[in-house]
Amino acid sequence: MAVILPQTIEITSRHQVHLERLKTGEARKYADFLKAMQRVVLGTLAADDITEFGRRRAEALITSIRADLAVIGLESVAGITESALDLAEYEADFEARSLAGLGVDFKVPAADQLRSAVLTSVLNVRGPDQGKLLQPFLKDYTARQLDLVSGAIRQGYYQGQTTPQITRAVRDVLGTIGDGGQYLTRTALQHAAVQSREAVWYRNKDIVKRVRWSSTLDGKTSPQCRTLDGQEYPINEGPRPPIHINCRSSMVPVLDDAFAELREGATRFSRTADGVEYVPASQNYYQWLKNQPAGFIDSAIGSTRGKLLRNGGLSAQRFAELQLGRNFEPLTLVQMRELDPLAFEAAGV
C-alpha cells in the first residue's frame, strides 16, 4: 500500500507559490513580442491609406502583414519553449532535492529525457487545444492570434472604415492578444514543471508508486481543479495539470509504504478572505472550503452551490463528485439536482 507524505504536499504547495511568481515574470516577456507585432502592423498601416486600395491590393497588404507577424510568432514560440525547457531542468533538480530527506539518492533524468518529457507529453487542457503537444499548442494558438489581427484589418477595409478606425480596432485586438499570450506562457511553463517532475518520479518508480493532484487553495481555483484536488493516479496515467489555460495545479508523489513511518503533521498553503493561512496538508479543496465563511464560499463557487455545500448534508467527497462529468466538464446545477435531489431539498435551493 502506498503512502502520501504530508511533507510532500507542504513542499509542493509552497513551491507552487514561488513558481507562480516565476511564471508571472516570464509571461511579462510576451510584451516584447506584442510590441514587435504592433510596430509591424501599425507602421505598415500608417505608411499608406488602405481605404484607397483596391481589393486585390488590400488583400496583398494583409497577406504581407500576416507573413511578417508569422516570423514574430515563431520567435515567440521559440522563446516560450526555451523558457519551458530551462524550467524543466530546474524543476527536476528541485524534485530530487525535495525528496532527498527520505535518505534515498533520487535519480534525475538526463537533459534529453526531460526535453522529451516536456515536448512529447500531451497537454490535458480542455477545449480546442485538447490532446496537443506543447509546440503545436503554442504554434496553433499563435496562428489564431494572427487570424484576429488580419481579420480586424480585413473587416475594417470591407466595411469602409478609415485607416485610423482600422488602427484603433487593431490596437484593441493586440490588447486581447497580450493577455492571451501571458496565459499561454503560464500554461506552457506549468506543463513543463509537471512533466519534468513526473519524469523524476518515473525514473524512481521503485519508490514513487502513484501521484496525487494538488490544487491551489483559494477562491480563484477552477471547478475542474477544485474537484480533482486529492485524487490519485498511476504514474504517467490519468489527467495532469494544466487541465485548462492558466492552470495553477500541480502533482505530488505517493511513495512506497516503506516510508510510512515518516508520516507527520504538515501544513498546506491557502489564501482566505483574511489573508494567507496554513491548513492541515491532508485537507482537499472542498474540505478546506467547508471551513471558510459563507461569504467566501459563495464568492468561490456561487451562492446556490455554497448553500448546497453548507446545508445539503453532503460530505466534501460527495459534493466533489457532483461537480464534474466524465470528461471533466463542470456540471450545471440542473444536472447536479438530477444526481442528488435530496441534497438540494435539504439545502432549500
C-alpha positions in Angstrom: 0.0 0.0 0.0 1.4 3.4 -1.0 1.6 6.4 1.3 1.3 10.1 0.7 3.6 12.0 3.0 2.2 15.3 4.3 5.7 16.9 3.8 5.4 16.4 0.1 2.1 18.3 -0.1 3.6 21.1 2.0 6.7 21.4 -0.1 4.7 21.3 -3.3 2.1 23.9 -2.2 4.8 26.3 -1.0 6.9 25.7 -4.1 3.9 26.4 -6.4 3.6 29.9 -4.9 7.2 30.6 -6.0 6.5 29.0 -9.4 3.6 31.4 -9.9 5.9 34.3 -9.4 8.4 32.9 -11.9 5.6 32.4 -14.4 4.4 35.9 -14.0 7.9 37.2 -14.8 8.2 35.0 -17.8 4.7 35.9 -19.0 5.6 39.6 -19.0 8.3 38.9 -21.6 5.4 38.3 -24.1 5.0 42.1 -24.1 8.2 42.3 -26.1 6.7 40.2 -28.9 3.5 42.2 -28.6 5.4 45.5 -29.2 7.1 44.0 -32.2 3.7 43.0 -33.7 2.4 46.4 -33.0 5.3 48.1 -34.8 4.8 45.9 -37.8 1.0 46.4 -38.1 0.7 50.0 -37.2 3.8 51.0 -39.1 2.5 49.4 -42.2 -1.0 50.9 -41.9 0.5 54.3 -41.3 2.6 54.2 -44.4 -0.5 54.1 -46.8 -4.2 54.7 -46.6 -5.6 51.2 -47.0 -9.1 52.6 -47.7 -7.8 53.9 -51.0 -6.6 50.4 -52.1 -8.4 48.1 -54.4 -9.5 44.8 -53.1 -6.6 42.9 -54.6 -4.0 45.3 -53.3 -5.7 45.4 -49.8 -5.5 41.6 -49.6 -1.9 41.6 -50.7 -1.2 44.1 -47.9 -2.9 41.9 -45.3 -1.0 38.8 -46.6 2.3 40.8 -46.2 1.4 41.9 -42.7 0.5 38.4 -41.7 3.8 37.0 -43.1 5.8 39.5 -41.0 3.7 38.7 -37.9 4.3 34.9 -38.5 8.0 35.5 -38.2 7.5 37.3 -34.9 5.1 34.5 -33.8 7.8 31.8 -34.4 10.2 33.8 -32.3 7.6 33.9 -29.6 7.1 30.1 -29.7 10.8 29.5 -29.6 11.2 31.9 -26.6 8.4 30.2 -24.6 9.7 26.7 -25.5 13.2 27.6 -24.3 11.9 29.0 -21.1 9.8 25.8 -20.6 12.8 23.6 -21.1 15.0 25.6 -18.8 12.3 25.4 -16.1 12.1 21.6 -16.7 15.7 21.1 -15.7 15.3 23.3 -12.6 12.1 21.5 -11.5 13.6 18.0 -11.9 16.5 19.0 -9.7 14.2 20.6 -7.2 12.0 17.5 -7.0 15.1 15.3 -6.4 16.3 17.7 -3.7 12.9 18.0 -2.0 12.8 14.2 -1.6 16.4 13.8 -0.5 15.4 14.0 3.1 14.0 10.4 2.7 17.5 9.1 2.8 17.3 7.9 -0.8 19.5 9.1 -3.6 16.9 10.0 -6.2 17.9 9.7 -9.8 17.4 12.8 -12.1 16.7 12.1 -15.8 19.2 13.4 -18.3 18.5 16.7 -20.1 17.4 15.0 -23.3 15.0 12.8 -21.3 13.5 15.9 -19.7 13.2 17.6 -23.1 11.3 14.6 -24.4 9.0 14.6 -21.4 8.1 18.2 -21.9 7.8 18.1 -25.7 6.2 14.7 -26.3 3.7 14.6 -23.4 0.2 15.6 -24.3 -1.3 18.7 -22.7 -4.5 18.0 -20.8 -6.1 21.4 -21.5 -9.7 21.0 -22.5 -11.3 22.7 -25.5 -9.9 23.3 -29.0 -6.3 22.6 -27.9 -7.1 19.3 -26.2 -4.6 16.5 -26.9 -1.9 18.6 -28.5 1.8 18.5 -27.8 3.5 21.6 -26.5 4.9 23.1 -29.7 1.8 22.5 -31.8 -0.2 24.0 -28.9 1.9 27.1 -29.0 2.0 27.4 -32.8 -1.7 26.9 -33.2 -2.6 29.4 -30.5 -0.2 31.9 -32.2 -1.8 31.3 -35.6 -5.3 32.1 -34.1 -3.9 35.4 -32.8 -2.7 36.3 -36.3 -6.1 35.5 -37.6 -7.6 38.1 -35.2 -5.2 40.8 -36.4 -5.7 40.1 -40.1 -9.4 39.7 -39.6 -9.7 43.1 -37.9 -7.9 44.8 -40.8 -9.9 42.9 -43.5 -13.2 43.6 -41.7 -12.4 47.3 -41.4 -11.5 47.6 -45.1 -14.6 45.8 -46.3 -16.8 47.9 -44.0 -15.4 51.1 -45.4 -13.7 52.2 -42.2 -11.0 54.8 -42.3 -7.4 53.8 -41.6 -7.5 55.5 -38.2 -10.6 53.4 -37.4 -8.9 50.2 -38.5 -5.8 51.1 -36.5 -7.9 51.5 -33.3 -9.6 48.1 -34.0 -6.1 46.5 -34.4 -4.9 48.1 -31.1 -7.9 46.6 -29.3 -7.1 43.1 -30.8 -3.4 43.4 -29.8 -4.5 44.2 -26.2 -6.5 41.0 -26.2 -3.6 39.1 -27.7 -1.3 40.4 -25.0 -3.5 39.0 -22.2 -3.8 35.7 -24.0 -0.1 35.5 -24.7 0.6 35.8 -21.0 -1.8 33.0 -20.2 -0.2 30.9 -22.9 3.2 31.3 -21.4 2.0 30.5 -17.9 0.2 27.3 -19.2 3.3 26.1 -21.1 5.5 26.6 -18.0 3.1 24.7 -15.8 3.1 21.9 -18.3 6.9 21.8 -18.2 7.1 21.9 -14.4 4.6 19.0 -14.0 6.1 16.8 -16.7 9.7 17.2 -15.6 8.8 16.3 -12.0 6.9 13.3 -13.3 9.9 12.2 -15.2 11.8 12.1 -11.9 9.1 10.0 -10.4 9.1 7.6 -13.3 12.9 7.3 -13.1 12.4 6.4 -9.4 9.2 4.3 -9.7 10.6 1.7 -7.3 9.9 4.4 -4.6 7.2 6.6 -6.1 4.2 4.4 -6.7 1.4 6.9 -7.6 0.8 10.6 -7.9 -1.7 12.9 -6.3 -3.4 16.0 -7.7 -2.7 19.2 -5.7 -4.7 22.3 -6.4 -4.3 25.8 -5.1 -6.5 26.6 -2.1 -8.0 29.9 -2.8 -11.2 31.5 -4.2 -9.9 31.5 -7.8 -9.4 27.8 -8.4 -11.4 26.4 -11.3 -14.2 23.9 -11.0 -12.1 21.1 -12.5 -9.1 21.7 -10.2 -11.3 22.0 -7.1 -12.8 18.6 -7.8 -9.5 16.9 -8.8 -7.7 18.0 -5.7 -6.5 15.0 -3.7 -7.3 12.4 -6.5 -4.6 9.8 -7.0 -3.4 8.2 -10.3 -0.7 5.8 -11.5 2.5 7.4 -12.8 2.0 8.6 -16.4 -1.7 7.8 -16.3 -4.8 10.0 -15.7 -5.2 13.8 -16.0 -2.3 16.2 -15.3 -2.1 19.9 -14.9 -2.5 22.2 -16.8 -6.1 21.0 -17.4 -7.1 24.4 -18.6 -5.4 27.6 -19.7 -3.6 29.4 -16.8 -4.0 26.3 -14.6 -2.1 26.5 -11.3 -2.4 22.9 -10.1 0.4 20.5 -9.6 1.1 16.9 -8.6 2.8 15.3 -5.6 4.4 11.8 -5.3 2.8 9.0 -3.4 5.6 6.8 -2.0 6.1 3.2 -1.2 4.7 2.2 2.2 8.2 1.6 3.4 8.2 5.3 4.2 5.0 5.2 6.2 6.8 5.9 9.5 7.7 9.3 8.1 4.1 10.5 8.4 4.0 13.6 10.4 1.6 16.6 10.6 2.3 19.2 8.0 0.6 22.3 6.6 -0.6 23.5 3.3 -0.7 27.0 1.9 -4.1 28.6 1.4 -5.4 32.1 0.8 -8.6 33.1 2.5 -10.6 36.4 2.8 -8.3 37.2 5.8 -5.1 36.5 4.0 -2.6 33.6 4.0 -3.3 30.6 6.2 -1.6 27.2 6.6 -4.1 24.4 7.0 -3.6 20.6 7.5 -1.9 19.1 4.4 -4.4 16.2 4.5 -7.3 18.5 3.6 -8.6 18.5 0.0 -10.2 21.6 -1.6 -13.8 21.1 -0.5 -12.8 20.0 3.0 -10.9 23.3 3.3 -13.7 25.4 1.6 -16.3 24.0 4.0 -14.4 25.7 6.9 -14.5 29.1 5.3 -17.0 31.9 6.0 -20.3 31.7 4.0 -19.4 34.9 2.0 -16.1 33.4 0.9 -17.7 30.1 -0.1 -20.3 31.9 -2.2 -17.8 34.1 -3.9 -15.7 31.0 -4.8 -18.5 28.6 -6.1 -21.7 30.7 -6.2 -24.5 31.1 -3.7 -26.5 28.1 -4.7 -23.6 25.7 -4.6 -22.5 27.4 -1.4 -25.8 26.7 0.3 -25.6 23.1 -1.0 -22.1 22.6 0.5 -23.1 24.1 3.8 -26.6 22.8 4.3 -27.1 19.9 1.9 -25.8 17.2 4.2 -23.2 16.2 1.7 -19.6 15.1 2.5 -16.8 17.0 0.8 -16.2 13.9 -1.3 -19.8 13.6 -2.4 -20.0 17.3 -3.2 -16.9 17.0 -5.3 -18.4 14.0 -7.2 -21.4 16.2 -8.2 -19.2 18.9 -9.8 -17.7 17.2 -12.9 -18.9 14.9 -15.7 -16.9 12.0 -17.2 -14.8 14.3 -19.4 -14.0 16.8 -16.6 -16.6 19.3 -17.8 -18.4 21.2 -15.0 -21.9 20.0 -14.4 -24.8 22.6 -14.3 -27.0 23.0 -11.2 -29.8 21.2 -13.2 -27.5 18.2 -13.8 -26.4 18.2 -10.2 -30.0 18.3 -8.9 -30.8 15.2 -11.1 -28.0 13.3 -9.4 -28.9 14.2 -5.8 -32.3 15.9 -5.4 -32.4 15.2 -1.7 -29.4 17.4 -1.0 -31.0 20.3 -2.9 -34.1 19.9 -0.8 -32.1 19.8 2.5 -30.3 22.9 1.4 -33.5 24.7 0.4 -32.3 25.5 -3.1 
